[in-house]
Amino acid sequence: MVYKFYTKQNNLGKIIAPNTQVEKVAGGFKFTEGPVWHPDGFLLFSDIPANTIYKWQPEQKTEIFRQPSGNANGNTLDRSGRLVTAEHSNRRLSLTQKDGQIVTLASHYQGKRLNSPNDLAVKSDGSIYFTDPPYGIKSEQEELGFYGVYRLAPDGTLTLLVDDFVRPNGIVFSPDETKLYVNDSQRGHIRVFDVKPDGMLENGKLFAELKPPSKEGAADGMKVDIQGNVYSTGPGGVWIFDPSGNLLGIIEVPEAPANLAWGDSDYQTLYITARNSLYRIRLKIKGMP
């Protein structure tokens, strides 16, 4: 059964058609996160407390893709279509090879264990950018003493890019990859950085604030569409900003959303993981996979 809910329009006329609604397509989970659409026609998403990655396909029953998952959080695909996962309890980034073998991409920085890799984005040159807050570990397990944003180069070199976030979380590139957006769940805002030719960051500044936090939810997962609009989960739903940081509107979701991903063959469906459920909404604009 598909449940439908009201969608708040505001200035989203070019993004959402009139009377378009959010649909609940699966439920009964513990805490959903990390959705990613696979070109073969299915969605993978994490259930962090359940230590499971699930596979969802239209008109089919949701099935277990991997268990245990290392309490997986964020998921994405690399340029070869292989699954890259941020694993909380294993405190690493992992890569699932085509034959199913799982290998560690990054687990330490300067000899110290990472905190709890959370979310990630792959650049066209094959480098992986990811956030590392402490959500999946206890304070006494922390070895680094800061919560960073990193770049993992194709040759395996791990570089710390930024270390002054309180709780770095969602991360996404602009369509042309000249900018990198990173939000801070505790501060309730999004910062934007210029991406230098060598992959490093500069000119970090405040992009947008997701306030007031009067409803449940926080700045968490982020994605962009082909026009450069930024979609971030936040209080009450999915907040959509234009490339200048102006709030266009909020897609209201019945449960506090944690992450989102573009899917279906045309990448015009936005899939939203929200607490115990998986939702989707069809949009008028394509997203960036």
Disulfide bonds with the S-S distance in Angstrom:
none
